[in-house]
Amino acid sequence: MQISRSLANLCARALIESMNVRDMRHLVKRMIPDYDLYKQSGFPESFAIPSIDAAKQIIGDIINHNLFFQLIQNLIHMNQEGFMGEKIRISYLNDILKEIYNNGYLFDSENQMFVENPQVQISRNWGALQEGESYTLAFLSIDIIGNTKIVKKYSKEIVETTYTELNYIVQNAIDKRNGRFWMWEGDGGVIAFFFRNKNEDAILSAMEIMNNIFLYNRTICKLTEPLKIRISVHSGVCEYTDKISYFKNMGVMKTISEMEKNHSKENSICISYPVRMMLDGFIANQFTSLGSSSTSKFYRYKLEWKK
């Protein structure tokens, strides 16, 4: 988000009217531990820095460090919980939040962070995750079975149409649950979920995709045989990165690769033990145990005709 001069000035006024310079320094050290206000501002250490100079310097440095949202998150927390054992009221906080909202961002109270408003824009990291920081996410991996055979057997037009329609089915399922494509290639990809009940959102998306593929194969699919897919869902701690090659080598992706290789079957959903543990009982009971490997347990849901 581009921080306007008016918003930066409003934040500086909020600091000036809400706390003294000592508290400003404690606040900024929460985000930049080695921050030295005297060094940054050029004032001699024997001199008492005026509040207006301290606030403007701090706001400018926070913006330069790409920590603006973290600053506002801290101000929200301080306004609610106090600061250093004392109650504190942050001036202009509602005005600041309104300005941020007008710029296409919302405050997610559950995760205590700002995220992009999906009605305004959609990006890979929800406008919130930071490069190199670790987060707990749920991942849905979808793979087309027999991709090479399909590409060889059918015309380029039919293949492109089929895969575009699959992408639309997937996109429609994940958009309503705030999922994001983290990787998408010709024969499938990986979708990430971060907010609310991320594991359940991933599972419900997977079920919706599977059900819609079942209908798609019986209605408008241009292939002479059903389009077969397999889905795997796993969750865990993952370091956020925009580098796809780096993401592919992470532990969560290695587990998903193991699931696809050894446990995922056509027209079924395979989930890991951490995912199943976080599901509502009714949904969890739709999955049957596949036993366990040396380190993990897996479960499967398969769409099939009722006998």
ZADO-1210 file (C-alpha; in nm, 4 decimals, padded with zeros to 6 digits):
<atoms>
<atom x="00.0000" y="00.0000" z="00.0000" code="MET" pos="1"/>
<atom x="00.1294" y="00.3442" z="-00.0930" code="GLN" pos="2"/>
<atom x="00.1224" y="00.5656" z="00.2167" code="ILE" pos="3"/>
<atom x="00.0080" y="00.9179" z="00.1316" code="SER" pos="4"/>
<atom x="00.1624" y="01.2238" z="00.2939" code="ARG" pos="5"/>
<atom x="-00.1721" y="01.3095" z="00.4554" code="SER" pos="6"/>
<atom x="-00.1982" y="00.9631" z="00.6146" code="LEU" pos="7"/>
<atom x="00.1634" y="00.9794" z="00.7361" code="ALA" pos="8"/>
<atom x="00.0967" y="01.3231" z="00.8891" code="ASN" pos="9"/>
<atom x="-00.2219" y="01.1920" z="01.0541" code="LEU" pos="10"/>
<atom x="-00.0240" y="00.9080" z="01.2129" code="CYS" pos="11"/>
<atom x="00.2408" y="01.1522" z="01.3358" code="ALA" pos="12"/>
<atom x="-00.0322" y="01.3640" z="01.4965" code="ARG" pos="13"/>
<atom x="-00.1702" y="01.0489" z="01.6602" code="ALA" pos="14"/>
<atom x="00.1680" y="00.9791" z="01.8220" code="LEU" pos="15"/>
<atom x="00.2179" y="01.3400" z="01.9306" code="ILE" pos="16"/>
<atom x="-00.1224" y="01.3627" z="02.1010" code="GLU" pos="17"/>
<atom x="-00.1238" y="01.0124" z="02.2485" code="SER" pos="18"/>
<atom x="00.2209" y="00.9615" z="02.4066" code="MET" pos="19"/>
<atom x="00.5490" y="01.1210" z="02.5006" code="ASN" pos="20"/>
<atom x="00.8799" y="01.0706" z="02.3201" code="VAL" pos="21"/>
<atom x="00.9906" y="00.8004" z="02.5644" code="ARG" pos="22"/>
<atom x="00.6812" y="00.5925" z="02.4821" code="ASP" pos="23"/>
<atom x="00.7315" y="00.6561" z="02.1086" code="MET" pos="24"/>
<atom x="01.0812" y="00.5088" z="02.1373" code="ARG" pos="25"/>
<atom x="00.9495" y="00.2011" z="02.3223" code="HIS" pos="26"/>
<atom x="00.6807" y="00.1582" z="02.0571" code="LEU" pos="27"/>
<atom x="00.9168" y="00.1675" z="01.7605" code="VAL" pos="28"/>
<atom x="01.1608" y="-00.0723" z="01.9330" code="LYS" pos="29"/>
<atom x="00.8849" y="-00.3337" z="01.9285" code="ARG" pos="30"/>
<atom x="00.9196" y="-00.3350" z="01.5511" code="MET" pos="31"/>
<atom x="01.2850" y="-00.2322" z="01.5052" code="ILE" pos="32"/>
<atom x="01.4727" y="-00.3574" z="01.8166" code="PRO" pos="33"/>
<atom x="01.7981" y="-00.1713" z="01.7433" code="ASP" pos="34"/>
<atom x="01.6261" y="00.1554" z="01.6506" code="TYR" pos="35"/>
<atom x="01.8165" y="00.4685" z="01.7620" code="ASP" pos="36"/>
<atom x="01.6021" y="00.7819" z="01.7423" code="LEU" pos="37"/>
<atom x="01.8955" y="01.0156" z="01.8079" code="TYR" pos="38"/>
<atom x="02.1021" y="00.8591" z="01.5309" code="LYS" pos="39"/>
<atom x="01.8109" y="00.8705" z="01.2872" code="GLN" pos="40"/>
<atom x="01.7087" y="01.2267" z="01.3654" code="SER" pos="41"/>
<atom x="02.0565" y="01.3775" z="01.4028" code="GLY" pos="42"/>
<atom x="01.9776" y="01.5355" z="01.7392" code="PHE" pos="43"/>
<atom x="02.2589" y="01.5242" z="02.0002" code="PRO" pos="44"/>
<atom x="02.1883" y="01.2827" z="02.2874" code="GLU" pos="45"/>
<atom x="02.2092" y="01.5663" z="02.5371" code="SER" pos="46"/>
<atom x="01.9131" y="01.7329" z="02.3690" code="PHE" pos="47"/>
<atom x="01.5447" y="01.6582" z="02.4367" code="ALA" pos="48"/>
<atom x="01.3920" y="01.5764" z="02.0980" code="ILE" pos="49"/>
<atom x="01.0650" y="01.7670" z="02.0427" code="PRO" pos="50"/>
<atom x="00.7598" y="01.5428" z="02.0075" code="SER" pos="51"/>
<atom x="00.6785" y="01.6679" z="01.6577" code="ILE" pos="52"/>
<atom x="01.0310" y="01.5890" z="01.5302" code="ASP" pos="53"/>
<atom x="01.0343" y="01.2480" z="01.7001" code="ALA" pos="54"/>
<atom x="00.6940" y="01.1503" z="01.5613" code="ALA" pos="55"/>
<atom x="00.7708" y="01.2573" z="01.2041" code="LYS" pos="56"/>
<atom x="01.1079" y="01.0789" z="01.2098" code="GLN" pos="57"/>
<atom x="00.9569" y="00.7580" z="01.3481" code="ILE" pos="58"/>
<atom x="00.6669" y="00.7520" z="01.1010" code="ILE" pos="59"/>
<atom x="00.9052" y="00.8109" z="00.8099" code="GLY" pos="60"/>
<atom x="01.1397" y="00.5334" z="00.9230" code="ASP" pos="61"/>
<atom x="00.8506" y="00.2916" z="00.9835" code="ILE" pos="62"/>
<atom x="00.7251" y="00.3514" z="00.6297" code="ILE" pos="63"/>
<atom x="01.0773" y="00.3075" z="00.4864" code="ASN" pos="64"/>
<atom x="01.1053" y="-00.0278" z="00.6684" code="HIS" pos="65"/>
<atom x="00.7680" y="-00.1368" z="00.5226" code="ASN" pos="66"/>
<atom x="00.6268" y="-00.1674" z="00.8748" code="LEU" pos="67"/>
<atom x="00.3352" y="00.0743" z="00.8501" code="PHE" pos="68"/>
<atom x="00.0645" y="-00.1884" z="00.9025" code="PHE" pos="69"/>
<atom x="00.2561" y="-00.3346" z="01.1989" code="GLN" pos="70"/>
<atom x="00.2617" y="00.0135" z="01.3522" code="LEU" pos="71"/>
<atom x="-00.1148" y="00.0541" z="01.3194" code="ILE" pos="72"/>
<atom x="-00.1691" y="-00.2977" z="01.4547" code="GLN" pos="73"/>
<atom x="00.0366" y="-00.1984" z="01.7597" code="ASN" pos="74"/>
<atom x="-00.1657" y="00.1202" z="01.8020" code="LEU" pos="75"/>
<atom x="-00.4915" y="-00.0782" z="01.7887" code="ILE" pos="76"/>
<atom x="-00.3573" y="-00.3188" z="02.0522" code="HIS" pos="77"/>
<atom x="-00.2412" y="-00.0293" z="02.2717" code="MET" pos="78"/>
<atom x="-00.5799" y="00.1398" z="02.2440" code="ASN" pos="79"/>
<atom x="-00.7517" y="-00.1819" z="02.3542" code="GLN" pos="80"/>
<atom x="-00.5063" y="-00.3232" z="02.6090" code="GLU" pos="81"/>
<atom x="-00.3013" y="-00.0255" z="02.7266" code="GLY" pos="82"/>
<atom x="00.0715" y="00.0370" z="02.7016" code="PHE" pos="83"/>
<atom x="00.3401" y="-00.0470" z="02.9582" code="MET" pos="84"/>
<atom x="00.0775" y="-00.1063" z="03.2259" code="GLY" pos="85"/>
<atom x="-00.1143" y="00.2146" z="03.1645" code="GLU" pos="86"/>
<atom x="-00.4383" y="00.2872" z="02.9808" code="LYS" pos="87"/>
<atom x="-00.3918" y="00.4889" z="02.6662" code="ILE" pos="88"/>
<atom x="-00.6231" y="00.6379" z="02.4059" code="ARG" pos="89"/>
<atom x="-00.4837" y="00.6707" z="02.0543" code="ILE" pos="90"/>
<atom x="-00.6009" y="00.9923" z="01.8927" code="SER" pos="91"/>
<atom x="-00.7347" y="00.9844" z="01.5353" code="TYR" pos="92"/>
<atom x="-00.7322" y="00.6009" z="01.5291" code="LEU" pos="93"/>
<atom x="-01.0741" y="00.5783" z="01.3633" code="ASN" pos="94"/>
<atom x="-00.9675" y="00.8350" z="01.1034" code="ASP" pos="95"/>
<atom x="-00.6529" y="00.6329" z="01.0302" code="ILE" pos="96"/>
<atom x="-00.8528" y="00.3098" z="00.9922" code="LEU" pos="97"/>
<atom x="-01.1031" y="00.4822" z="00.7637" code="LYS" pos="98"/>
<atom x="-00.8200" y="00.6050" z="00.5407" code="GLU" pos="99"/>
<atom x="-00.6690" y="00.2551" z="00.5258" code="ILE" pos="100"/>
<atom x="-01.0114" y="00.1107" z="00.4399" code="TYR" pos="101"/>
<atom x="-01.0484" y="00.3626" z="00.1587" code="ASN" pos="102"/>
<atom x="-00.7174" y="00.2343" z="00.0226" code="ASN" pos="103"/>
<atom x="-00.8551" y="-00.1208" z="-00.0090" code="GLY" pos="104"/>
<atom x="-00.7509" y="-00.2847" z="00.3191" code="TYR" pos="105"/>
<atom x="-00.9450" y="-00.4343" z="00.6107" code="LEU" pos="106"/>
<atom x="-00.8410" y="-00.5168" z="00.9673" code="PHE" pos="107"/>
<atom x="-00.8764" y="-00.8872" z="01.0442" code="ASP" pos="108"/>
<atom x="-00.9470" y="-00.8955" z="01.4178" code="SER" pos="109"/>
<atom x="-00.8962" y="-01.2712" z="01.4494" code="GLU" pos="110"/>
<atom x="-00.5393" y="-01.2590" z="01.3187" code="ASN" pos="111"/>
<atom x="-00.4803" y="-00.9002" z="01.4346" code="GLN" pos="112"/>
<atom x="-00.3490" y="-00.7882" z="01.0970" code="MET" pos="113"/>
<atom x="-00.4448" y="-00.5854" z="00.7927" code="PHE" pos="114"/>
<atom x="-00.5420" y="-00.7703" z="00.4761" code="VAL" pos="115"/>
<atom x="-00.6541" y="-00.6547" z="00.1356" code="GLU" pos="116"/>
<atom x="-01.0241" y="-00.6203" z="00.0687" code="ASN" pos="117"/>
<atom x="-01.0943" y="-00.8975" z="-00.1879" code="PRO" pos="118"/>
<atom x="-01.3654" y="-00.6804" z="-00.3436" code="GLN" pos="119"/>
<atom x="-01.0960" y="-00.4280" z="-00.4335" code="VAL" pos="120"/>
<atom x="-00.7890" y="-00.6388" z="-00.5143" code="GLN" pos="121"/>
<atom x="-00.6553" y="-00.9937" z="-00.4871" code="ILE" pos="122"/>
<atom x="-00.2874" y="-01.0772" z="-00.4506" code="SER" pos="123"/>
<atom x="-00.0926" y="-01.3909" z="-00.3638" code="ARG" pos="124"/>
<atom x="-00.0142" y="-01.2896" z="-00.0046" code="ASN" pos="125"/>
<atom x="-00.3495" y="-01.1269" z="00.0820" code="TRP" pos="126"/>
<atom x="-00.1544" y="-00.8021" z="00.1028" code="GLY" pos="127"/>
<atom x="-00.0349" y="-00.9134" z="00.4463" code="ALA" pos="128"/>
<atom x="00.2219" y="-01.1946" z="00.4518" code="LEU" pos="129"/>
<atom x="00.5827" y="-01.0798" z="00.4615" code="GLN" pos="130"/>
<atom x="00.8713" y="-01.2357" z="00.2680" code="GLU" pos="131"/>
<atom x="01.0759" y="-01.4631" z="00.4943" code="GLY" pos="132"/>
<atom x="00.8197" y="-01.4706" z="00.7780" code="GLU" pos="133"/>
<atom x="00.6630" y="-01.8012" z="00.8865" code="SER" pos="134"/>
<atom x="00.2885" y="-01.8654" z="00.9017" code="TYR" pos="135"/>
<atom x="00.0573" y="-02.1617" z="00.9557" code="THR" pos="136"/>
<atom x="-00.1386" y="-02.2274" z="00.6358" code="LEU" pos="137"/>
<atom x="-00.3503" y="-02.4988" z="00.4774" code="ALA" pos="138"/>
<atom x="-00.2633" y="-02.6094" z="00.1245" code="PHE" pos="139"/>
<atom x="-00.4839" y="-02.7696" z="-00.1373" code="LEU" pos="140"/>
<atom x="-00.2977" y="-02.9416" z="-00.4187" code="SER" pos="141"/>
<atom x="-00.4862" y="-03.0462" z="-00.7329" code="ILE" pos="142"/>
<atom x="-00.3406" y="-03.2639" z="-01.0050" code="ASP" pos="143"/>
<atom x="-00.4782" y="-03.3783" z="-01.3419" code="ILE" pos="144"/>
<atom x="-00.4238" y="-03.7522" z="-01.3875" code="ILE" pos="145"/>
<atom x="-00.2942" y="-03.8524" z="-01.7286" code="GLY" pos="146"/>
<atom x="-00.2027" y="-03.5011" z="-01.8358" code="ASN" pos="147"/>
<atom x="00.0581" y="-03.6172" z="-02.0892" code="THR" pos="148"/>
<atom x="-00.1901" y="-03.8565" z="-02.2508" code="LYS" pos="149"/>
<atom x="-00.4546" y="-03.5832" z="-02.2756" code="ILE" pos="150"/>
<atom x="-00.2129" y="-03.3383" z="-02.4386" code="VAL" pos="151"/>
<atom x="-00.1064" y="-03.5983" z="-02.6962" code="LYS" pos="152"/>
<atom x="-00.4553" y="-03.7301" z="-02.7726" code="LYS" pos="153"/>
<atom x="-00.6563" y="-03.4076" z="-02.8122" code="TYR" pos="154"/>
<atom x="-00.6231" y="-03.0896" z="-03.0129" code="SER" pos="155"/>
<atom x="-00.4652" y="-02.7826" z="-02.8580" code="LYS" pos="156"/>
<atom x="-00.8031" y="-02.6077" z="-02.8617" code="GLU" pos="157"/>
<atom x="-00.9792" y="-02.8862" z="-02.6680" code="ILE" pos="158"/>
<atom x="-00.6946" y="-02.9115" z="-02.4152" code="VAL" pos="159"/>
<atom x="-00.6876" y="-02.5359" z="-02.3546" code="GLU" pos="160"/>
<atom x="-01.0667" y="-02.5212" z="-02.3219" code="THR" pos="161"/>
<atom x="-01.0744" y="-02.8132" z="-02.0776" code="THR" pos="162"/>
<atom x="-00.7978" y="-02.6759" z="-01.8581" code="TYR" pos="163"/>
<atom x="-00.9494" y="-02.3270" z="-01.8624" code="THR" pos="164"/>
<atom x="-01.2812" y="-02.4721" z="-01.7478" code="GLU" pos="165"/>
<atom x="-01.1034" y="-02.6638" z="-01.4708" code="LEU" pos="166"/>
<atom x="-00.9312" y="-02.3432" z="-01.3622" code="ASN" pos="167"/>
<atom x="-01.2693" y="-02.1687" z="-01.3505" code="TYR" pos="168"/>
<atom x="-01.4166" y="-02.4465" z="-01.1318" code="ILE" pos="169"/>
<atom x="-01.1210" y="-02.4218" z="-00.8928" code="VAL" pos="170"/>
<atom x="-01.1224" y="-02.0414" z="-00.8892" code="GLN" pos="171"/>
<atom x="-01.4938" y="-02.0281" z="-00.8104" code="ASN" pos="172"/>
<atom x="-01.4544" y="-02.2696" z="-00.5186" code="ALA" pos="173"/>
<atom x="-01.1584" y="-02.0957" z="-00.3553" code="ILE" pos="174"/>
<atom x="-01.2643" y="-01.7332" z="-00.4081" code="ASP" pos="175"/>
<atom x="-01.5627" y="-01.7643" z="-00.1759" code="LYS" pos="176"/>
<atom x="-01.3290" y="-01.8968" z="00.0958" code="ARG" pos="177"/>
<atom x="-01.0486" y="-01.6429" z="00.0421" code="ASN" pos="178"/>
<atom x="-00.7998" y="-01.8961" z="-00.0961" code="GLY" pos="179"/>
<atom x="-00.5066" y="-01.7922" z="-00.3151" code="ARG" pos="180"/>
<atom x="-00.3251" y="-01.9639" z="-00.5995" code="PHE" pos="181"/>
<atom x="00.0352" y="-02.0079" z="-00.4884" code="TRP" pos="182"/>
<atom x="00.1363" y="-02.2175" z="-00.7858" code="MET" pos="183"/>
<atom x="-00.0518" y="-02.3131" z="-01.1019" code="TRP" pos="184"/>
<atom x="00.0881" y="-02.5036" z="-01.3973" code="GLU" pos="185"/>
<atom x="-00.0732" y="-02.6763" z="-01.6930" code="GLY" pos="186"/>
<atom x="-00.1670" y="-02.9915" z="-01.5052" code="ASP" pos="187"/>
<atom x="-00.2671" y="-02.8455" z="-01.1689" code="GLY" pos="188"/>
<atom x="-00.1292" y="-02.6437" z="-00.8818" code="GLY" pos="189"/>
<atom x="-00.1348" y="-02.5465" z="-00.5163" code="VAL" pos="190"/>
<atom x="-00.3795" y="-02.3158" z="-00.3376" code="ILE" pos="191"/>
<atom x="-00.3161" y="-02.1627" z="00.0056" code="ALA" pos="192"/>
<atom x="-00.5671" y="-02.0762" z="00.2814" code="PHE" pos="193"/>
<atom x="-00.4824" y="-01.8559" z="00.5784" code="PHE" pos="194"/>
<atom x="-00.7868" y="-01.6992" z="00.7453" code="PHE" pos="195"/>
<atom x="-01.0793" y="-01.8221" z="00.9543" code="ARG" pos="196"/>
<atom x="-01.0845" y="-02.2040" z="00.9755" code="ASN" pos="197"/>
<atom x="-00.8276" y="-02.2524" z="00.7008" code="LYS" pos="198"/>
<atom x="-00.8326" y="-02.6334" z="00.7157" code="ASN" pos="199"/>
<atom x="-01.2092" y="-02.6513" z="00.6811" code="GLU" pos="200"/>
<atom x="-01.2030" y="-02.3902" z="00.4030" code="ASP" pos="201"/>
<atom x="-00.9499" y="-02.6011" z="00.2129" code="ALA" pos="202"/>
<atom x="-01.1579" y="-02.9187" z="00.2601" code="ILE" pos="203"/>
<atom x="-01.4872" y="-02.7569" z="00.1596" code="LEU" pos="204"/>
<atom x="-01.3169" y="-02.6104" z="-00.1478" code="SER" pos="205"/>
<atom x="-01.1767" y="-02.9538" z="-00.2340" code="ALA" pos="206"/>
<atom x="-01.5185" y="-03.1177" z="-00.1981" code="MET" pos="207"/>
<atom x="-01.6842" y="-02.8505" z="-00.4090" code="GLU" pos="208"/>
<atom x="-01.4210" y="-02.8916" z="-00.6814" code="ILE" pos="209"/>
<atom x="-01.4612" y="-03.2695" z="-00.6789" code="MET" pos="210"/>
<atom x="-01.8419" y="-03.2490" z="-00.6944" code="ASN" pos="211"/>
<atom x="-01.8334" y="-02.9952" z="-00.9774" code="ASN" pos="212"/>
<atom x="-01.5840" y="-03.2027" z="-01.1770" code="ILE" pos="213"/>
<atom x="-01.8232" y="-03.4975" z="-01.1403" code="PHE" pos="214"/>
<atom x="-02.1019" y="-03.2844" z="-01.2940" code="LEU" pos="215"/>
<atom x="-01.8683" y="-03.1295" z="-01.5493" code="TYR" pos="216"/>
<atom x="-01.7706" y="-03.4718" z="-01.6841" code="ASN" pos="217"/>
<atom x="-02.1359" y="-03.5563" z="-01.7411" code="ARG" pos="218"/>
<atom x="-02.2363" y="-03.2287" z="-01.9043" code="THR" pos="219"/>
<atom x="-01.9959" y="-03.0035" z="-02.0973" code="ILE" pos="220"/>
<atom x="-01.6578" y="-03.1819" z="-02.0881" code="CYS" pos="221"/>
<atom x="-01.5223" y="-03.2059" z="-02.4449" code="LYS" pos="222"/>
<atom x="-01.2964" y="-03.5046" z="-02.3727" code="LEU" pos="223"/>
<atom x="-01.4213" y="-03.8479" z="-02.4787" code="THR" pos="224"/>
<atom x="-01.3395" y="-03.9785" z="-02.1313" code="GLU" pos="225"/>
<atom x="-01.3886" y="-03.8166" z="-01.7874" code="PRO" pos="226"/>
<atom x="-01.1351" y="-03.5596" z="-01.6709" code="LEU" pos="227"/>
<atom x="-00.9702" y="-03.7271" z="-01.3723" code="LYS" pos="228"/>
<atom x="-00.8170" y="-03.5322" z="-01.0870" code="ILE" pos="229"/>
<atom x="-00.6750" y="-03.6022" z="-00.7439" code="ARG" pos="230"/>
<atom x="-00.6617" y="-03.3588" z="-00.4542" code="ILE" pos="231"/>
<atom x="-00.4376" y="-03.3492" z="-00.1478" code="SER" pos="232"/>
<atom x="-00.4790" y="-03.1203" z="00.1543" code="VAL" pos="233"/>
<atom x="-00.2109" y="-03.0597" z="00.4147" code="HIS" pos="234"/>
<atom x="-00.1392" y="-02.7847" z="00.6671" code="SER" pos="235"/>
<atom x="00.1655" y="-02.6675" z="00.8527" code="GLY" pos="236"/>
<atom x="00.4103" y="-02.3884" z="00.9202" code="VAL" pos="237"/>
<atom x="00.5488" y="-02.2371" z="00.6022" code="CYS" pos="238"/>
<atom x="00.7843" y="-01.9498" z="00.5301" code="GLU" pos="239"/>
<atom x="00.6234" y="-01.7065" z="00.2895" code="TYR" pos="240"/>
<atom x="00.8131" y="-01.6445" z="-00.0326" code="THR" pos="241"/>
<atom x="00.7434" y="-01.5242" z="-00.3842" code="ASP" pos="242"/>
<atom x="01.0127" y="-01.7596" z="-00.5149" code="LYS" pos="243"/>
<atom x="00.8264" y="-02.0617" z="-00.6554" code="ILE" pos="244"/>
<atom x="01.1424" y="-02.2756" z="-00.6804" code="SER" pos="245"/>
<atom x="01.2103" y="-02.2186" z="-00.3093" code="TYR" pos="246"/>
<atom x="00.8491" y="-02.2918" z="-00.2165" code="PHE" pos="247"/>
<atom x="00.8587" y="-02.6247" z="-00.4020" code="LYS" pos="248"/>
<atom x="01.1400" y="-02.7466" z="-00.1737" code="ASN" pos="249"/>
<atom x="00.9700" y="-02.6623" z="00.1573" code="MET" pos="250"/>
<atom x="00.8636" y="-02.9296" z="00.4036" code="GLY" pos="251"/>
<atom x="00.4910" y="-02.8841" z="00.3452" code="VAL" pos="252"/>
<atom x="00.5404" y="-02.9347" z="-00.0290" code="MET" pos="253"/>
<atom x="00.7471" y="-03.2483" z="00.0301" code="LYS" pos="254"/>
<atom x="00.4609" y="-03.3911" z="00.2373" code="THR" pos="255"/>
<atom x="00.2106" y="-03.3049" z="-00.0367" code="ILE" pos="256"/>
<atom x="00.4365" y="-03.4721" z="-00.2940" code="SER" pos="257"/>
<atom x="00.4454" y="-03.7848" z="-00.0763" code="GLU" pos="258"/>
<atom x="00.0665" y="-03.7791" z="-00.0490" code="MET" pos="259"/>
<atom x="00.0246" y="-03.7501" z="-00.4277" code="GLU" pos="260"/>
<atom x="00.2775" y="-04.0250" z="-00.4963" code="LYS" pos="261"/>
<atom x="00.1701" y="-04.2812" z="-00.2382" code="ASN" pos="262"/>
<atom x="-00.1815" y="-04.2057" z="-00.1163" code="HIS" pos="263"/>
<atom x="-00.3852" y="-03.9825" z="-00.3511" code="SER" pos="264"/>
<atom x="-00.6113" y="-04.1633" z="-00.5975" code="LYS" pos="265"/>
<atom x="-00.8236" y="-04.0463" z="-00.8887" code="GLU" pos="266"/>
<atom x="-01.1425" y="-03.8591" z="-00.8043" code="ASN" pos="267"/>
<atom x="-01.0576" y="-03.8553" z="-00.4341" code="SER" pos="268"/>
<atom x="-00.9312" y="-03.6196" z="-00.1664" code="ILE" pos="269"/>
<atom x="-00.6403" y="-03.7219" z="00.0550" code="CYS" pos="270"/>
<atom x="-00.5800" y="-03.5262" z="00.3758" code="ILE" pos="271"/>
<atom x="-00.3086" y="-03.5370" z="00.6405" code="SER" pos="272"/>
<atom x="-00.3546" y="-03.5947" z="01.0130" code="TYR" pos="273"/>
<atom x="-00.3053" y="-03.2254" z="01.1112" code="PRO" pos="274"/>
<atom x="-00.5882" y="-03.1258" z="00.8760" code="VAL" pos="275"/>
<atom x="-00.8317" y="-03.3913" z="01.0004" code="ARG" pos="276"/>
<atom x="-00.7674" y="-03.2923" z="01.3636" code="MET" pos="277"/>
<atom x="-00.8949" y="-02.9401" z="01.2907" code="MET" pos="278"/>
<atom x="-01.2161" y="-03.0422" z="01.1107" code="LEU" pos="279"/>
<atom x="-01.5730" y="-03.0406" z="01.2351" code="ASP" pos="280"/>
<atom x="-01.6756" y="-03.3917" z="01.3423" code="GLY" pos="281"/>
<atom x="-01.9293" y="-03.4407" z="01.0616" code="PHE" pos="282"/>
<atom x="-01.6790" y="-03.3429" z="00.7922" code="ILE" pos="283"/>
<atom x="-01.3956" y="-03.5427" z="00.9527" code="ALA" pos="284"/>
<atom x="-01.6121" y="-03.8558" z="00.9519" code="ASN" pos="285"/>
<atom x="-01.6411" y="-03.8380" z="00.5714" code="GLN" pos="286"/>
<atom x="-01.2754" y="-03.9432" z="00.5515" code="PHE" pos="287"/>
<atom x="-01.1558" y="-04.2982" z="00.6019" code="THR" pos="288"/>
<atom x="-00.8158" y="-04.3845" z="00.7442" code="SER" pos="289"/>
<atom x="-00.5412" y="-04.5084" z="00.5121" code="LEU" pos="290"/>
<atom x="-00.3262" y="-04.6288" z="00.7978" code="GLY" pos="291"/>
<atom x="00.0034" y="-04.4513" z="00.8513" code="SER" pos="292"/>
<atom x="00.3548" y="-04.4220" z="00.7176" code="SER" pos="293"/>
<atom x="00.6559" y="-04.4038" z="00.9454" code="SER" pos="294"/>
<atom x="00.5788" y="-04.0426" z="01.0335" code="THR" pos="295"/>
<atom x="00.2268" y="-03.9514" z="00.9166" code="SER" pos="296"/>
<atom x="-00.1360" y="-04.0597" z="00.9022" code="LYS" pos="297"/>
<atom x="-00.3548" y="-03.9985" z="00.5979" code="PHE" pos="298"/>
<atom x="-00.7271" y="-04.0093" z="00.5260" code="TYR" pos="299"/>
<atom x="-00.9322" y="-04.0246" z="00.2069" code="ARG" pos="300"/>
<atom x="-01.2679" y="-03.9030" z="00.0791" code="TYR" pos="301"/>
<atom x="-01.3935" y="-04.0477" z="-00.2481" code="LYS" pos="302"/>
<atom x="-01.6937" y="-03.9372" z="-00.4495" code="LEU" pos="303"/>
<atom x="-01.8788" y="-04.2436" z="-00.5746" code="GLU" pos="304"/>
<atom x="-02.2239" y="-04.3802" z="-00.6470" code="TRP" pos="305"/>
<atom x="-02.4099" y="-04.4967" z="-00.3376" code="LYS" pos="306"/>
<atom x="-02.4537" y="-04.8746" z="-00.3386" code="LYS" pos="307"/>
</atoms>
